Amino acid sequence: VKAGIAVVIAFVFGVYFAQPMLDLLRREANIETGFDVVAPTDPITIYFKTALYIAIGIALPVILWQVFGFLAPGLTRKEKRILYASLPFVTLLFLGGAAYGFFVAAPRALYFLSNFMTDLYEWTPEGNQVISFYLTLMIGLAIAFQLPVIMFLLAKLGVATAQKMRSFWKYALLVIFIAAAVITPSTDPFNMLVVAIPLMALYWVGVLFAYLFVRPNRPAAPAA
């Protein structure tokens, strides 16, 4: 209920910021005139859809807190302590991944695509498609940026050590490139690298955190 109220309140700000946000997306998508629309209702639908997405982004901390509160009753005291301690990092990494998708990955991808074989194609993408393109990258990267937190939790719970994670880096690289191919709406290797490189860096950040902040469980000394 609190998450819903937060989204409703944030929607007021979303309505205010929707127009400048759409104008920014138009410019970043390298569209000279305006978004192409198909249905008569597309302009107002795209406007309020953008306002809703902005509202969800503003209310995200409240939503994450409610999700953690829902999960907490089924956890042990140690697991609760670890979960709540990781909440600030989860929020920051989520916002960092979404920001990287918005300011770096999506604009780079759209610039590449809009200048691809311009003598053959007329670049007039639809508004819904541009928004979906941004959302796919932002949400995918926001989730993928949780990698250090997941690795830290695995180490903290004794599932995997930092040494084991470090030895698995080749397999991690393969998984990261597969994830980058899924996250990236386009299929070109350039945009896959734009997604894969920060994820690989975050993998080593996770290894470093597991090494510095998680003490390995040592076997108990035999009784004399």
PASEZA-177907 format. One record per residue (C-alpha): x, y, z; residue in three letters; residue number from 1. Coordinates in Angstrom, 2 decimals, padded with zeros to 5 digits. Example, Ala and Ser with C-alpha at 12.3 -4.5 7.8 and 13.67 -1.06 7.14 Angstrom:
REM residues 2
012.30,-004.50,007.80,ALA,1
013.67,-001.06,007.14,SER,2
//
This chain:
REM residues 224
000.00,000.00,000.00,VAL,1
002.79,002.43,000.91,LYS,2
004.55,001.68,-002.37,ALA,3
001.33,002.46,-004.29,GLY,4
000.86,005.74,-002.41,ILE,5
004.48,006.69,-003.14,ALA,6
003.97,006.03,-006.86,VAL,7
000.76,008.11,-006.91,VAL,8
002.46,011.07,-005.22,ILE,9
005.51,010.75,-007.49,ALA,10
003.21,010.62,-010.53,PHE,11
002.49,014.34,-010.03,VAL,12
006.19,015.04,-010.57,PHE,13
006.22,012.54,-013.44,GLY,14
003.53,014.50,-015.29,VAL,15
005.58,017.68,-014.87,TYR,16
008.85,016.13,-016.10,PHE,17
007.39,013.94,-018.87,ALA,18
007.61,016.55,-021.62,GLN,19
011.27,017.54,-021.04,PRO,20
012.11,013.86,-020.68,MET,21
010.49,013.03,-024.03,LEU,22
012.30,015.93,-025.65,ASP,23
015.59,014.63,-024.25,LEU,24
014.85,011.13,-025.58,LEU,25
014.04,012.59,-028.99,ARG,26
017.36,014.39,-029.14,ARG,27
019.34,011.42,-027.84,GLU,28
017.63,009.19,-030.40,ALA,29
018.90,011.52,-033.15,ASN,30
015.36,012.32,-034.32,ILE,31
015.25,015.71,-036.02,GLU,32
011.49,016.43,-036.06,THR,33
009.44,014.27,-033.70,GLY,34
008.55,010.71,-032.79,PHE,35
006.69,008.71,-035.38,ASP,36
003.21,007.69,-034.15,VAL,37
000.89,005.01,-035.47,VAL,38
-002.33,005.23,-033.47,ALA,39
-004.24,008.50,-032.86,PRO,40
-003.91,007.96,-029.10,THR,41
-000.13,007.45,-029.19,ASP,42
000.84,011.03,-028.19,PRO,43
-001.16,011.05,-024.94,ILE,44
-000.42,007.37,-024.22,THR,45
003.34,007.90,-024.60,ILE,46
003.17,011.05,-022.46,TYR,47
001.44,009.43,-019.48,PHE,48
003.43,006.21,-019.85,LYS,49
006.60,008.29,-019.53,THR,50
005.14,010.07,-016.49,ALA,51
004.41,006.71,-014.87,LEU,52
007.94,005.42,-015.47,TYR,53
009.37,008.60,-013.94,ILE,54
007.08,008.14,-010.93,ALA,55
008.23,004.55,-010.43,ILE,56
011.85,005.70,-010.59,GLY,57
011.24,008.39,-007.96,ILE,58
009.39,005.96,-005.68,ALA,59
011.96,003.19,-006.14,LEU,60
013.54,003.43,-002.65,PRO,61
010.11,003.01,-001.03,VAL,62
009.30,000.09,-003.34,ILE,63
012.58,-001.68,-002.54,LEU,64
012.07,-001.15,001.18,TRP,65
008.60,-002.70,000.97,GLN,66
009.98,-005.68,-000.99,VAL,67
012.67,-006.22,001.64,PHE,68
010.06,-005.93,004.38,GLY,69
007.97,-008.60,002.65,PHE,70
010.94,-010.97,002.46,LEU,71
012.24,-010.36,005.99,ALA,72
009.75,-012.51,008.02,PRO,73
010.95,-015.71,006.34,GLY,74
014.63,-015.07,007.07,LEU,75
016.87,-015.81,010.04,THR,76
018.29,-013.02,012.18,ARG,77
021.67,-013.26,010.43,LYS,78
020.06,-013.21,006.98,GLU,79
017.92,-010.19,007.96,LYS,80
021.01,-008.32,009.15,ARG,81
022.83,-009.03,005.90,ILE,82
019.76,-008.14,003.82,LEU,83
019.13,-004.77,005.44,TYR,84
022.84,-003.91,005.42,ALA,85
022.91,-004.51,001.66,SER,86
019.82,-002.34,000.95,LEU,87
021.75,000.95,000.42,PRO,88
024.16,-000.78,-001.96,PHE,89
021.31,-002.44,-003.85,VAL,90
019.60,000.93,-004.29,THR,91
022.79,002.73,-005.38,LEU,92
023.77,-000.01,-007.83,LEU,93
020.24,-000.16,-009.22,PHE,94
020.23,003.59,-009.81,LEU,95
023.79,003.43,-011.15,GLY,96
022.86,000.72,-013.65,GLY,97
019.76,002.61,-014.78,ALA,98
021.80,005.82,-015.11,ALA,99
024.47,004.04,-017.15,TYR,100
021.77,002.68,-019.43,GLY,101
020.13,006.11,-019.78,PHE,102
023.20,008.32,-020.22,PHE,103
025.70,005.96,-021.87,VAL,104
024.42,002.67,-023.28,ALA,105
021.16,003.81,-024.90,ALA,106
022.50,007.04,-026.48,PRO,107
025.57,005.20,-027.85,ARG,108
023.38,002.46,-029.28,ALA,109
020.89,004.87,-030.84,LEU,110
023.66,007.00,-032.34,TYR,111
025.18,003.90,-033.92,PHE,112
021.85,002.62,-035.23,LEU,113
020.66,005.97,-036.55,SER,114
023.86,006.35,-038.61,ASN,115
023.85,002.80,-039.95,PHE,116
023.40,002.73,-043.75,MET,117
021.64,006.07,-043.88,THR,118
021.49,005.87,-047.67,ASP,119
019.16,002.86,-047.37,LEU,120
017.03,003.65,-044.32,TYR,121
015.00,006.63,-043.15,GLU,122
015.44,007.00,-039.41,TRP,123
011.96,007.70,-037.98,THR,124
011.44,005.38,-034.99,PRO,125
008.16,005.31,-033.11,GLU,126
007.91,006.88,-029.67,GLY,127
006.89,003.62,-028.00,ASN,128
009.84,001.80,-029.54,GLN,129
012.34,004.41,-028.35,VAL,130
010.93,004.29,-024.81,ILE,131
010.98,000.47,-024.84,SER,132
014.58,000.60,-026.09,PHE,133
015.59,002.81,-023.18,TYR,134
013.66,000.77,-020.64,LEU,135
015.14,-002.53,-021.83,THR,136
018.67,-001.22,-021.34,LEU,137
017.96,000.66,-018.11,MET,138
016.12,-002.17,-016.35,ILE,139
018.47,-004.83,-017.67,GLY,140
021.56,-002.90,-016.53,LEU,141
019.96,-001.92,-013.21,ALA,142
019.44,-005.62,-012.44,ILE,143
022.82,-006.68,-013.83,ALA,144
024.59,-004.04,-011.70,PHE,145
023.51,-006.01,-008.61,GLN,146
026.30,-008.49,-009.42,LEU,147
028.72,-007.30,-006.66,PRO,148
025.95,-007.48,-004.04,VAL,149
024.98,-011.01,-005.13,ILE,150
028.61,-012.13,-005.03,MET,151
029.11,-010.56,-001.61,PHE,152
025.99,-012.29,-000.25,LEU,153
027.11,-015.63,-001.66,LEU,154
030.47,-015.23,000.05,ALA,155
028.89,-014.04,003.29,LYS,156
026.54,-017.04,003.39,LEU,157
029.42,-019.41,002.69,GLY,158
028.21,-020.51,-000.74,VAL,159
031.37,-019.39,-002.59,ALA,160
034.71,-017.87,-001.56,THR,161
036.54,-014.99,-003.20,ALA,162
039.24,-017.40,-004.37,GLN,163
036.68,-019.63,-006.07,LYS,164
035.01,-016.64,-007.76,MET,165
038.40,-015.45,-008.99,ARG,166
039.21,-018.85,-010.48,SER,167
035.86,-018.88,-012.33,PHE,168
036.46,-015.58,-014.16,TRP,169
036.53,-017.21,-017.63,LYS,170
033.10,-018.76,-017.07,TYR,171
031.89,-015.46,-015.66,ALA,172
033.06,-013.69,-018.81,LEU,173
031.03,-016.10,-020.95,LEU,174
027.91,-015.59,-018.81,VAL,175
028.38,-011.80,-018.89,ILE,176
028.53,-011.75,-022.69,PHE,177
025.39,-013.90,-022.85,ILE,178
023.67,-011.49,-020.45,ALA,179
024.87,-008.52,-022.53,ALA,180
023.37,-010.10,-025.64,ALA,181
020.04,-010.49,-023.81,VAL,182
020.06,-006.96,-022.36,ILE,183
021.14,-005.20,-025.57,THR,184
018.14,-004.63,-027.89,PRO,185
020.42,-004.47,-030.92,SER,186
022.56,-007.42,-032.00,THR,187
025.77,-005.62,-032.97,ASP,188
029.00,-006.38,-031.05,PRO,189
029.75,-002.70,-030.38,PHE,190
026.70,-002.19,-028.17,ASN,191
027.22,-005.58,-026.53,MET,192
030.67,-004.40,-025.43,LEU,193
029.18,-001.19,-024.03,VAL,194
027.08,-003.41,-021.73,VAL,195
029.61,-006.19,-021.08,ALA,196
032.64,-004.08,-020.07,ILE,197
031.09,-002.49,-016.93,PRO,198
029.61,-005.85,-015.91,LEU,199
033.03,-007.49,-016.08,MET,200
034.45,-004.63,-014.00,ALA,201
031.67,-005.16,-011.45,LEU,202
032.49,-008.86,-011.32,TYR,203
036.01,-008.04,-010.12,TRP,204
034.57,-005.50,-007.68,VAL,205
032.48,-008.33,-006.26,GLY,206
035.55,-010.55,-005.96,VAL,207
037.41,-007.73,-004.18,LEU,208
034.55,-007.11,-001.73,PHE,209
034.28,-010.82,-000.97,ALA,210
038.02,-010.95,-000.35,TYR,211
038.21,-007.85,001.87,LEU,212
035.01,-008.04,003.90,PHE,213
034.19,-011.75,004.23,VAL,214
036.29,-013.89,006.51,ARG,215
036.52,-017.51,005.37,PRO,216
035.13,-020.08,007.78,ASN,217
038.00,-021.90,009.41,ARG,218
037.56,-025.46,010.66,PRO,219
037.38,-025.76,014.40,ALA,220
040.55,-026.97,016.11,ALA,221
040.32,-030.56,017.40,PRO,222
039.80,-030.93,021.14,ALA,223
042.89,-031.89,023.15,ALA,224
//
